[in-house]
């Protein structure tokens, strides 16, 4: 797979992937994302900050993720392992519904871990919607541990 920073001219393709994902999640009773989050503006901000990455498999856009040191205030209430270690946060990780259940999520997560480590960070933190069994399964099967809960507009994460 190939990985690269997203560019402003990618925005329509990014929004299309996210909209497909929202439709697929809704079909499965997962009400995690909607018209309020994540938005085109969220992704444009990620692009400007150079934190949004696109993933391609044989030249086809299959996934997206953002990594940065920024986190919501709710993250500070969680008892993180390695609390004093340098940390990067995974945001808006999404595999296109057209390519799910093919091991892409696992491969991209592995790449993200190596990327963050190569950048000099010791840990990765993320939030996962407690009503998204697919995301929870991916993270738990890859060694991620639930460290606490945060409550946002859509529920418990």
Order of alpha helices (4+ residues) and beta strands (2+ residues): beta-alpha-alpha-beta-beta-beta-alpha-beta-alpha-beta-beta
